[in-house]
Amino acid sequence: MTGFKDRIVRAAKLDVHLYEEVEADKSAMGQAMSVVVLSSVAAGIGGMGMGAAGASGIPMGIISNLVGWYIWAFLTYFIGTKLLPEPQTHADLGELLRTIGFSSSPGLIKIFGIIPSLGALLYSAASIWMLVAMVIAVRQALDYKSTWRAVGVCAIGWIIQMVFIMVLFFLFGGASPPAG
């Protein structure tokens, strides 16, 4: 398990070599999913300190984060390989799932959202850190030379994902969209 912990730390340190490593390691899918689950649990616990749903919301948070991870990875794959590829771009969905999964590593500090008066700041910092990690993960997985292209692919995918989630929420969840 030391290798797994090391990968989490390296991913959080934004180590581009780690993202190349997990991109190539087909056996790392379980680890990538584990990072998403652990990050989701940390976010659920941290969110309780900021008035979120409480412990009962953690299982739903894990499921929604796993589904969101898959949807965003699929969108990133499609946008990055079909709509906005660079000449050297070559990737498959598994490569994106693994790299994006590990980009959730900084989310482990969201557990500190339970700390009064400091939690919200740490929670927000973790979210920004995760976004930066995702841009790096996408850049590496899609073999982009341009970080800005990776930013664009992530932003387009995020917007489409949010619209999709809002439509689902309106259809199945309630009368108004979730805040934030």
C-alpha positions as CSV (number, residue, x, y, z in Angstrom):
1,M,0.0,0.0,0.0
2,T,3.0,2.3,0.3
3,G,3.0,2.7,-3.5
4,F,-0.6,3.9,-3.4
5,K,0.1,6.4,-0.6
6,D,3.1,7.6,-2.5
7,R,1.0,8.0,-5.7
8,I,-1.6,10.1,-3.7
9,V,1.2,12.4,-2.4
10,R,2.8,12.8,-5.7
11,A,-0.5,13.5,-7.4
12,A,-1.2,16.2,-4.8
13,K,2.3,17.6,-5.4
14,L,1.2,18.0,-9.0
15,D,4.0,15.6,-10.1
16,V,3.6,15.4,-13.9
17,H,5.6,12.1,-13.9
18,L,3.0,10.6,-11.6
19,Y,0.2,11.5,-14.1
20,E,2.2,9.9,-16.9
21,E,2.8,6.8,-14.7
22,V,-0.9,6.2,-13.9
23,E,-1.9,7.0,-17.5
24,A,0.3,4.1,-18.6
25,D,-0.6,1.8,-15.7
26,K,-3.8,0.0,-16.6
27,S,-3.8,-1.7,-13.2
28,A,-4.1,1.7,-11.5
29,M,-7.9,2.0,-12.2
30,G,-8.8,0.6,-8.8
31,Q,-6.4,3.0,-7.1
32,A,-7.9,6.0,-9.1
33,M,-11.4,5.0,-8.0
34,S,-10.2,4.7,-4.4
35,V,-8.8,8.2,-4.5
36,V,-12.2,9.5,-5.8
37,V,-14.0,7.6,-3.0
38,L,-11.6,8.8,-0.3
39,S,-11.8,12.4,-1.5
40,S,-15.6,12.1,-1.5
41,V,-15.6,10.8,2.0
42,A,-13.3,13.6,3.1
43,A,-15.6,16.1,1.4
44,G,-18.6,14.6,3.1
45,I,-17.1,14.8,6.5
46,G,-15.7,18.2,6.0
47,G,-19.0,19.4,4.6
48,M,-20.7,18.4,7.8
49,G,-18.7,21.0,9.6
50,M,-20.0,23.6,7.2
51,G,-23.7,22.6,7.6
52,A,-23.9,20.1,4.8
53,A,-26.2,17.1,4.8
54,G,-24.4,15.2,7.6
55,A,-23.3,11.6,7.7
56,S,-26.3,10.3,5.8
57,G,-25.2,12.4,2.8
58,I,-21.8,10.7,2.6
59,P,-23.0,7.5,0.7
60,M,-24.9,9.7,-1.8
61,G,-21.9,12.0,-2.1
62,I,-19.6,9.1,-2.9
63,I,-22.0,7.8,-5.6
64,S,-22.5,11.2,-7.1
65,N,-18.8,11.9,-7.1
66,L,-18.0,8.6,-8.8
67,V,-20.7,9.3,-11.4
68,G,-19.4,12.8,-11.9
69,W,-15.8,11.6,-12.2
70,Y,-16.9,9.2,-15.0
71,I,-19.0,11.8,-16.8
72,W,-16.4,14.5,-16.6
73,A,-13.7,12.0,-17.8
74,F,-15.9,10.9,-20.7
75,L,-16.6,14.5,-21.7
76,T,-12.9,15.4,-21.4
77,Y,-12.0,12.4,-23.5
78,F,-14.5,13.3,-26.2
79,I,-13.7,17.0,-26.2
80,G,-10.0,16.5,-25.9
81,T,-9.6,13.8,-28.5
82,K,-12.3,14.5,-31.0
83,L,-13.0,18.3,-30.8
84,L,-9.8,19.9,-29.6
85,P,-6.9,17.5,-30.1
86,E,-3.3,18.5,-30.8
87,P,-1.5,16.6,-33.5
88,Q,0.2,14.3,-31.0
89,T,-2.9,13.7,-28.9
90,H,-3.6,10.0,-28.3
91,A,-5.6,8.7,-25.4
92,D,-8.3,6.3,-24.4
93,L,-11.0,6.7,-21.8
94,G,-9.2,4.6,-19.2
95,E,-6.2,6.9,-19.3
96,L,-8.4,9.8,-18.6
97,L,-10.2,8.0,-15.8
98,R,-6.9,7.1,-14.1
99,T,-5.3,10.5,-14.3
100,I,-8.4,12.4,-13.4
101,G,-9.0,10.0,-10.5
102,F,-5.6,10.8,-9.1
103,S,-6.2,14.5,-9.6
104,S,-8.8,14.2,-6.7
105,S,-5.9,13.6,-4.3
106,P,-5.9,17.2,-3.0
107,G,-9.5,16.7,-2.0
108,L,-8.4,14.6,0.9
109,I,-7.8,17.8,2.9
110,K,-11.5,18.6,2.6
111,I,-11.9,16.6,5.7
112,F,-10.6,19.7,7.5
113,G,-13.8,21.5,6.6
114,I,-15.0,20.4,10.0
115,I,-12.6,22.9,11.7
116,P,-14.7,26.0,12.7
117,S,-13.7,29.3,11.0
118,L,-10.8,27.6,9.1
119,G,-12.8,24.8,7.4
120,A,-14.4,26.8,4.6
121,L,-11.0,28.3,3.6
122,L,-9.3,24.8,3.5
123,Y,-12.3,23.3,1.7
124,S,-12.1,26.1,-1.0
125,A,-8.3,25.8,-1.3
126,A,-8.7,22.0,-1.8
127,S,-11.2,22.6,-4.6
128,I,-8.9,25.0,-6.4
129,W,-6.0,22.6,-5.9
130,M,-8.0,19.7,-7.4
131,L,-8.9,21.8,-10.4
132,V,-5.2,22.6,-11.0
133,A,-4.4,18.9,-10.6
134,M,-7.1,18.0,-13.1
135,V,-5.7,20.4,-15.7
136,I,-2.3,18.8,-15.3
137,A,-3.8,15.3,-15.5
138,V,-5.7,16.2,-18.7
139,R,-2.6,17.9,-20.2
140,Q,-0.5,14.7,-19.5
141,A,-3.2,12.2,-20.5
142,L,-4.0,14.0,-23.8
143,D,-0.3,14.7,-24.5
144,Y,-1.0,18.4,-24.9
145,K,1.9,20.8,-25.2
146,S,-0.5,23.7,-24.3
147,T,-1.7,24.0,-20.7
148,W,-4.3,26.5,-21.9
149,R,-5.8,23.9,-24.2
150,A,-6.2,21.6,-21.2
151,V,-7.8,24.4,-19.2
152,G,-10.3,24.9,-22.1
153,V,-11.1,21.2,-22.3
154,C,-11.7,21.0,-18.6
155,A,-13.8,24.2,-18.6
156,I,-16.0,23.0,-21.5
157,G,-16.4,19.6,-19.9
158,W,-17.3,21.1,-16.6
159,I,-20.0,23.4,-18.1
160,I,-21.6,20.5,-20.0
161,Q,-21.5,18.4,-16.9
162,M,-23.1,21.1,-14.8
163,V,-25.9,21.6,-17.3
164,F,-26.4,17.8,-17.4
165,I,-26.5,17.7,-13.5
166,M,-28.9,20.6,-13.3
167,V,-31.3,19.0,-15.9
168,L,-31.2,15.8,-13.8
169,F,-31.8,17.7,-10.6
170,F,-34.8,19.5,-12.1
171,L,-36.2,16.2,-13.4
172,F,-35.6,14.1,-10.4
173,G,-34.5,16.2,-7.4
174,G,-36.5,19.2,-6.8
175,A,-37.6,22.6,-7.7
176,S,-34.4,24.6,-7.6
177,P,-30.8,23.8,-8.5
178,P,-28.2,23.2,-5.8
179,A,-26.2,26.2,-4.6
180,G,-22.5,26.5,-5.6
